[in-house]
Amino acid sequence: MASAWRVRDRATFAALRNGRRGHAGPMRVTWLPDADAGTPPRVAFAVGRRVGSAVTRNRVRRQLRAATAEIARGLPPGAYLVAYRGTGDATFADLGHWVAEAARRAGASDAEGRP
């Protein structure tokens, strides 16, 4: 991810339990605001086994990563957990729409990726 970092530390994952939540379709986004405006958004992805085989889950995760990178400029600083519970046959356009809409509903004000 060029314009967003990945969440890797345990403390952030634990803090995400109390974050703001939003959903759109089978997409769930949890947002934990960050006071430091200079840091890019940090993102973690969760794709459950119900989505399909490991190959399908990894493909969906790659697509989610790409869709999130497209809207990253419009996301306020903080940590995001993007969870997908749908099927493996969702289109890239659907995934992108769901991520943006769920982030907006979680309180990330301009999640459309506009400058």
C-alpha positions as CSV (number, residue, x, y, z in Angstrom):
1,M,0.0,0.0,0.0
2,A,1.6,3.2,-1.1
3,S,-0.5,5.8,0.6
4,A,-1.6,3.8,3.7
5,W,0.3,1.7,6.2
6,R,-0.6,-1.7,7.6
7,V,-1.7,-2.3,11.2
8,R,0.8,-4.7,12.7
9,D,0.9,-4.1,16.5
10,R,-1.2,-5.9,19.0
11,A,-2.1,-2.7,20.9
12,T,-3.8,-1.2,17.9
13,F,-5.8,-4.4,17.2
14,A,-6.9,-4.4,20.8
15,A,-7.9,-0.7,20.6
16,L,-9.9,-1.3,17.4
17,R,-12.4,-3.3,19.5
18,N,-13.7,0.1,20.8
19,G,-13.5,1.9,17.4
20,R,-16.3,3.4,15.4
21,R,-18.1,0.9,13.2
22,G,-19.8,1.2,9.9
23,H,-21.1,-1.4,7.4
24,A,-22.3,-1.6,3.8
25,G,-23.4,-4.8,2.3
26,P,-21.1,-7.6,3.5
27,M,-18.3,-5.1,4.4
28,R,-17.6,-4.0,8.0
29,V,-15.2,-1.2,8.7
30,T,-14.0,-0.2,12.2
31,W,-12.2,3.1,12.6
32,L,-10.0,4.3,15.5
33,P,-9.3,8.0,15.0
34,D,-5.7,9.2,15.4
35,A,-5.0,12.7,16.8
36,D,-1.8,13.1,14.7
37,A,-2.9,14.5,11.4
38,G,0.5,13.9,9.8
39,T,0.2,10.1,9.7
40,P,-1.4,8.2,6.9
41,P,-4.2,5.8,7.6
42,R,-3.2,2.3,8.9
43,V,-5.3,-0.6,7.6
44,A,-5.8,-4.2,8.5
45,F,-7.9,-6.7,6.5
46,A,-10.0,-9.7,7.7
47,V,-11.5,-12.1,5.2
48,G,-13.2,-15.1,6.8
49,R,-13.1,-18.7,5.7
50,R,-16.8,-18.5,4.6
51,V,-15.6,-16.5,1.6
52,G,-13.9,-19.5,0.1
53,S,-10.7,-21.3,-0.3
54,A,-7.3,-19.8,0.6
55,V,-6.8,-18.8,-3.0
56,T,-10.2,-17.0,-3.1
57,R,-9.6,-15.3,0.3
58,N,-6.2,-14.0,-0.8
59,R,-7.6,-12.7,-4.1
60,V,-10.4,-10.8,-2.2
61,R,-7.8,-9.5,0.2
62,R,-5.6,-8.2,-2.7
63,Q,-8.7,-6.5,-4.2
64,L,-9.6,-5.0,-0.9
65,R,-6.1,-3.6,-0.5
66,A,-6.3,-2.1,-4.0
67,A,-9.8,-0.6,-3.3
68,T,-8.6,0.9,0.0
69,A,-5.5,2.4,-1.7
70,E,-7.8,4.2,-4.1
71,I,-9.7,5.9,-1.3
72,A,-6.8,6.3,1.1
73,R,-6.3,10.0,0.3
74,G,-9.8,10.8,1.6
75,L,-9.4,8.8,4.8
76,P,-8.6,10.7,8.0
77,P,-5.7,9.5,10.1
78,G,-6.3,6.5,12.3
79,A,-6.4,2.7,12.3
80,Y,-9.0,0.8,10.1
81,L,-10.0,-2.8,10.3
82,V,-11.8,-3.8,7.0
83,A,-13.7,-7.1,7.4
84,Y,-15.4,-8.8,4.5
85,R,-18.1,-11.5,5.1
86,G,-19.5,-11.9,1.6
87,T,-18.8,-14.4,-1.2
88,G,-15.7,-14.7,-3.3
89,D,-17.5,-13.7,-6.5
90,A,-17.9,-10.0,-5.6
91,T,-16.6,-7.6,-8.3
92,F,-13.8,-5.1,-7.7
93,A,-16.3,-2.2,-8.2
94,D,-18.6,-3.6,-5.6
95,L,-15.8,-4.1,-3.1
96,G,-14.6,-0.5,-3.7
97,H,-18.1,0.9,-3.2
98,W,-18.7,-1.1,0.0
99,V,-15.3,-0.1,1.5
100,A,-15.9,3.6,0.8
101,E,-19.5,3.5,2.1
102,A,-18.7,1.5,5.2
103,A,-15.8,3.9,6.0
104,R,-18.1,6.9,5.6
105,R,-20.7,5.3,7.9
106,A,-17.9,4.6,10.5
107,G,-17.3,8.3,10.6
108,A,-14.4,8.7,8.2
109,S,-15.9,11.9,6.7
110,D,-14.6,11.9,3.1
111,A,-14.1,8.3,2.2
112,E,-14.8,8.8,-1.5
113,G,-11.1,9.3,-2.3
114,R,-11.5,12.9,-3.4
115,P,-8.6,15.3,-3.0
